[in-house]
């Protein structure tokens, strides 16, 4: 299993969903991320990180609320937003980095 740092070093954009089991809006992101995966296929990676199980990752990126979505490209955080985000908007964000 790749480490978090290895995952975000990818040439493909990586969307990381920082979430928690107890978070209602996080549960709403589940089907949205499934739709997004269908839209982007292999052009991007989507990773879910449970902040309660991975407090060091949450702390490293100053995650204050969940869900927080961060897009990494070649190891750098290039986009970030908290709250529920529609799949179509996430696709636009990922598409900006999928071809560069």
N, C-alpha and C positions, 0 to 999 in steps of 0.2 A: 504493500500500500504506500502510495506516495505521500510525502509530508505536505502540509499546507503550503510551505514555501516552494516546494517543487511544483505543486499544482498551479500556483499563480505565475510561475515563470514561463508558462506556455506561450507559444507564438499565437495561438488562438485566444480570443478574449475569454475570460473566465468570470462568470457571474456568481458571486458568493452571496447566499441568502443567510444572514445571521438571524437566527430565530430561537424560539423556546417552545417547549411542549405546552406550557400553560397560556400561551399568547393566542387570543382569538384571531386577530388580523394575520398572524403567521399561518394559521390553518387555512385562511382564505388564499394565501399565496401558493399553497400546494398545487391546486388545479391550474392556476395561472402559469406556474413554472412548468407543469406538464405540457400545457399548450405551447409554451415558448420553446420547449425542447423539440416538439414536433415541427415548429416553424423553422428553427435554425439548424436542426440536425447536427451534423458533425462540424459545422463552422464555429461552434462555441461550446464551452463546457459550462455546466451548471452544478454548483456545489452547495449543499445545505450544511450550515454549521450551527449546532446547538450551543448557545452561549453558556448554558449551565454545565455542559459537559466539556466545553473548551474555553474556560475563562481566560486563558492566556491569549488566545486568538482575539477574543472580544476586547480584552484590555489593550492589546497591541494596536487595534484600529479604533480605539475610543468609542466602542459601541455603547451608546447610552440608552437606546430604546430599540425594541424589536417590533416588526422586522426592519432591519437595515440591509439594503442591497448595495453591494459594491462591485463594480466591474474592474477587473485587473487585466492589464495587457502588458505582457513581457515583464511581469513582476511589479508594475506600478499601478496604483489605484488611479483610474482615469475618470471614474464617475461614481457618484454616491447619492443615495436617496433613502429616506426612512418612510415607512408606511407601505400600504398596498399600492402596487404599481401595475397598470394594465400590461398584458403580454405584448400588445402591439407597440407600446412605448419602449419596453425593454428590448424588443426586436430591433427597433430603430437604433438604439444605443449600441447594441452588440454589432449590428451591421456596419457601423462606423469603423469598428476596429477589426472586423473579420477579414478585410481585404488588404489591410495595410501591412 
